[in-house]
Amino acid sequence: MLARQHWCHYTSVMSLRLPPDHLSPETLLVRGGTDRSRFGETSEALFLTSGYVYDSPESAARRFTGEEPGFVYSRYSNPTLAMLAERLRLMEGAETCHLTASGMAAVYAAMLCHVRTGDHVVSARALFGSCHYILSTILPRFGVEVTFVDGTDLAAWRAAFRPTTKLAFCESPANPTLELVDIAAVAEIAHRHGARLVVDNVFATPLYQKPLALGADVVTYSTTKHIDGQGRCLGGAILCDDAFGKAEIEPFLRHTGPALSPFNAWVMLKGLETLPLRVERMTNSAASVADALAAMPGVTRLLYPHHPSFPQRDLALRQMQRGSTLVAFEVAGGRTGAFAFLNALKLIDISNNLGDSKSLITHPPTTTHRAMPEADRLALGITEGFLRLSVGLEAASDLIADLARGADAVVALTRKAAE
């Protein structure tokens, strides 16, 4: 899980021979962190091993105290994981990166490692269902109090902080409403009160938003999404400064064991090589799809961060380089209308995953946010007619034609109801 461990005499060739600050992100995503074995392989090596041997008991003892560099157990780290962590670290501009078995394990660890009984957390209200569950249900079990605020309201953030507040949390853009939080402003508020800000940056991707540069202390990712991006493997990442990583995150992960599989890490290393190409293509299509949906009959509301109609467009333009790959919208007819829309699709798959090369669509009230109380969903604008679309690599024209089938079904349903 550590970004900077190497396997000593087993390594003979370092791929990255230029300083990282001399290279573009695209180059770092292909070559960053690569350590070649003595065989000089071009593709990163996959080390499927749980443990490691030592030359002597003295070497083993030094390895465990940290006096000698190297690996001791793959629950702690692994050569393949170390390459992925270093590549992600370089991409994000962080001091350290820790890997987990899933995105939710990353979010959970980033919170739980830092709070204690009697502490207080402030969070934006617009969240993925599982994030909401951690904050609303799990943390209070351990005596941690949580206050939810309207993430768009800076006055609400300021009012919520207390002397016991240790952590602030947000998703920006949020799942599934794409609501934005002013990361720089909330970071300033948190730091004024001695708290840390954790930002889940999955929807924006590391290419289009840099929370650490905006003032956040910790960034989390589900690497399952755009980083793998092809529906194959689960994974998560936590990026932060060295001090927080060593004091809080590293011991928590080491002793609780949400370790990423070396195979999954290897798959994600290969995914990073094509991340800029895939995300740029998907974002171009998402912008075209958003324009088309805005004009379709039966679509009553559109949400896309860089679209002219987006309520927080000024913040989106200031904080996000581009609008990214997710589009949310509402159709007429409530759940019946939403299901009619989905059932009319012939190309786009119904799935609760996102950031995939295949376009995927889901109905959050009955899937990702099903467990959230209805009143809370409605307060966030997650109505029964709400849909979340993850735009993939298909031709934008084909996607638009498929979405038009869905819109036509909604219009037909509305007409029938009016008769």
Residue pairs with C-beta under 8 A, 6 or more apart in sequence:
1 76
1 77
1 81
1 85
1 98
1 99
1 100
1 250
1 253
1 254
1 259
1 260
2 76
2 77
2 82
2 85
2 96
2 98
2 250
3 33
3 82
3 85
3 86
3 88
3 89
3 96
3 97
3 98
4 82
4 86
4 96
5 69
5 70
5 71
5 77
5 82
6 35
6 69
6 70
6 79
6 82
7 35
7 70
7 71
7 79
8 68
8 69
8 70
10 37
10 38
10 79
11 35
11 36
11 37
11 38
12 36
12 37
12 38
12 40
13 35
13 36
13 37
13 38
13 40
14 34
14 35
14 36
15 31
15 34
15 35
15 36
16 23
16 31
16 32
16 33
16 34
20 28
20 32
20 90
23 31
23 32
25 91
25 207
25 276
26 276
28 87
28 90
28 91
29 87
29 91
29 272
29 273
29 275
29 276
30 272
30 273
32 86
32 87
32 90
32 91
33 82
33 83
33 84
33 85
33 86
33 87
33 89
33 90
34 44
34 83
34 87
35 79
35 82
35 83
36 45
37 45
39 45
43 270
44 80
44 83
44 266
44 269
44 270
45 79
45 80
46 80
46 262
46 263
46 266
47 78
47 79
47 80
47 262
48 262
48 263
49 74
49 78
49 262
50 73
50 74
50 75
51 72
51 73
51 74
52 70
52 71
52 72
52 73
54 60
54 63
59 68
60 72
62 68
63 70
63 71
63 72
64 72
71 77
71 78
71 79
74 81
74 259
74 262
75 254
75 257
75 259
76 254
76 259
78 262
78 265
80 262
80 265
80 266
80 269
81 99
81 260
81 262
81 265
83 265
83 269
84 99
84 260
84 265
84 266
84 268
84 269
84 272
85 96
85 97
85 98
85 99
85 237
86 97
87 269
87 272
88 94
88 97
88 99
88 206
88 221
88 223
88 227
88 237
88 239
88 272
89 95
89 96
89 97
89 239
91 206
91 272
92 206
92 210
92 212
92 219
92 239
93 210
93 212
93 213
94 212
94 219
94 239
94 240
94 241
95 240
95 241
95 242
95 245
96 239
96 240
96 241
96 242
96 245
96 246
97 237
97 238
97 239
98 109
98 237
98 238
98 239
98 245
98 249
98 250
98 253
99 223
99 235
99 236
99 237
99 238
99 259
99 260
99 265
100 106
100 109
100 235
100 236
100 237
100 238
100 253
100 258
100 259
100 260
101 234
101 235
101 236
101 258
101 259
101 260
101 261
101 264
102 222
102 224
102 234
102 235
102 236
102 258
103 202
103 220
103 221
103 222
103 223
103 224
103 225
103 234
103 235
103 236
104 130
104 131
104 134
104 222
104 236
105 236
105 258
106 220
106 221
106 222
106 236
106 237
106 238
107 130
107 131
107 134
107 198
107 200
107 220
107 236
108 134
108 138
108 258
109 238
109 249
109 252
109 253
109 256
109 258
110 198
110 218
110 220
110 238
110 240
110 249
111 121
111 134
111 135
111 139
111 167
111 169
111 198
112 139
112 252
113 248
113 249
113 251
113 252
113 253
114 166
114 167
114 196
114 244
114 248
115 121
115 139
115 142
115 144
115 166
115 167
116 144
116 166
117 142
117 143
117 144
118 143
118 144
118 164
119 144
119 145
119 164
119 165
119 166
119 167
120 144
120 145
120 146
120 147
120 162
120 164
120 165
120 166
121 135
121 139
121 144
121 145
121 146
121 147
121 165
121 166
121 167
121 168
121 169
122 146
122 147
122 149
122 157
122 160
122 161
122 165
122 167
122 168
122 169
122 190
122 195
123 135
123 146
123 147
123 148
123 149
123 168
123 169
123 170
124 148
124 149
124 150
124 151
124 169
124 170
124 171
124 172
124 174
124 179
124 181
125 148
125 149
125 150
125 151
125 376
125 379
125 380
126 151
126 171
126 174
126 175
126 177
126 179
126 380
127 135
127 171
127 174
127 175
128 171
128 174
128 175
128 176
128 200
128 368
128 369
129 368
129 369
129 370
129 371
129 372
131 169
131 171
131 175
131 200
132 372
132 376
133 371
135 146
135 148
135 169
136 146
136 148
139 146
140 146
145 164
147 160
149 156
149 157
149 159
149 160
150 156
151 157
151 170
151 172
151 174
151 179
151 180
151 181
152 179
152 180
152 181
152 312
154 182
154 185
154 186
154 189
157 168
157 185
157 186
157 189
158 189
161 168
161 189
161 190
161 193
161 195
162 193
163 193
165 190
165 193
165 194
165 195
166 194
166 195
166 196
167 195
167 196
167 197
167 198
168 186
168 189
168 190
168 195
168 196
168 197
168 198
169 197
169 198
169 199
169 200
170 181
170 183
170 186
170 197
170 198
170 199
170 200
171 181
171 199
171 200
171 202
171 203
172 179
172 180
172 181
172 183
172 199
172 200
172 201
172 203
172 204
172 209
172 211
172 319
173 179
173 180
173 203
173 204
173 305
173 320
173 324
173 326
174 180
174 181
174 203
175 202
175 203
175 368
175 388
176 326
176 328
176 362
176 364
176 368
176 369
176 382
176 386
176 388
177 303
177 328
177 380
177 381
177 382
178 203
178 303
178 304
178 305
178 310
178 326
178 328
179 312
179 380
180 305
180 312
180 315
180 316
180 319
180 320
181 199
182 315
182 319
183 197
183 199
183 211
183 214
183 215
183 216
183 319
184 214
184 215
184 319
186 197
187 197
187 214
187 215
187 216
187 217
188 215
190 196
190 197
190 217
191 197
191 215
196 217
196 218
196 244
197 215
197 216
197 217
197 218
198 216
198 217
198 218
198 219
198 220
199 211
199 216
199 218
199 219
199 220
200 219
200 220
200 221
201 209
201 211
201 219
201 220
201 221
202 220
202 221
202 222
202 225
202 226
202 355
203 324
203 326
203 354
204 320
204 324
205 226
205 275
205 279
205 324
205 325
205 355
206 221
207 275
207 276
207 279
207 280
207 321
208 279
208 283
208 320
208 321
208 322
208 323
208 324
209 319
209 320
209 321
211 219
212 219
212 239
214 319
217 240
217 241
217 244
218 238
218 239
218 240
218 244
219 238
219 239
219 240
220 236
220 237
220 238
220 239
221 227
221 236
221 237
221 239
222 235
222 236
223 235
223 236
223 237
223 268
224 233
224 234
224 235
224 236
224 353
224 355
225 353
225 354
225 355
225 356
226 275
226 278
226 279
226 325
226 355
227 235
227 237
227 268
227 271
227 272
227 275
227 355
228 235
228 264
228 267
228 268
228 271
229 271
229 274
229 275
229 278
229 279
229 355
229 356
229 357
230 271
230 356
230 357
231 353
231 356
231 357
231 358
232 267
233 261
233 263
233 264
233 267
233 268
234 264
235 260
235 264
235 265
235 268
236 258
236 260
238 245
238 249
240 249
253 259
278 357
278 393
279 324
279 325
281 393
282 325
282 391
282 392
282 393
283 322
283 323
283 324
283 325
283 391
284 396
285 391
285 392
285 393
285 394
285 395
285 396
285 399
286 304
286 323
286 324
286 325
286 326
286 327
286 391
287 304
287 306
287 307
287 323
288 396
288 400
289 327
289 389
289 391
289 396
289 399
289 400
289 403
290 302
290 304
290 307
290 323
290 327
291 307
292 400
292 403
292 404
293 299
293 302
293 327
293 329
293 403
293 407
294 302
294 307
294 309
296 403
296 404
296 407
297 407
297 410
297 411
298 331
298 332
298 333
298 337
298 341
298 406
298 407
298 408
298 409
298 410
298 411
298 414
299 329
299 330
299 331
299 332
299 407
299 410
300 330
300 331
300 332
300 385
301 329
301 330
302 309
302 327
302 328
302 329
303 310
303 327
303 328
303 329
304 310
304 323
304 326
304 327
304 328
305 312
305 313
305 316
305 320
305 323
305 324
306 313
306 316
306 317
306 320
306 322
306 323
307 313
307 323
310 316
316 323
325 354
325 355
325 390
325 391
326 354
326 388
326 389
326 390
326 391
327 388
327 389
327 391
328 386
328 387
328 388
328 389
329 386
329 387
329 389
330 383
330 385
330 386
330 387
331 337
331 338
331 341
331 385
331 387
331 406
331 407
331 410
332 385
332 410
332 414
333 340
333 385
333 410
333 413
333 414
333 417
334 383
334 384
334 385
335 363
335 365
335 366
335 384
335 385
336 413
337 385
337 410
337 413
337 414
338 363
338 384
338 385
338 386
338 387
339 363
340 406
340 409
340 410
340 412
340 413
341 387
341 406
341 407
341 409
341 410
342 350
342 361
342 363
342 387
342 406
343 409
344 405
344 406
344 408
344 409
345 361
345 402
345 403
345 405
345 406
346 402
346 405
347 359
347 394
347 398
347 399
347 401
347 402
348 359
348 360
348 361
348 389
348 399
348 402
348 403
349 358
349 359
349 360
349 361
350 360
350 361
350 362
351 360
351 361
351 362
352 360
352 362
352 367
352 368
353 360
353 390
354 360
354 388
354 390
355 390
356 390
356 392
357 392
357 393
358 392
358 393
358 394
359 389
359 390
359 391
359 392
359 394
359 399
360 389
360 390
360 392
361 387
361 388
361 389
361 390
362 368
362 387
362 388
363 386
363 387
364 377
364 382
364 386
364 387
364 388
365 377
365 382
365 383
365 384
365 386
368 388
369 377
369 382
372 382
377 383
389 403
391 399
392 399
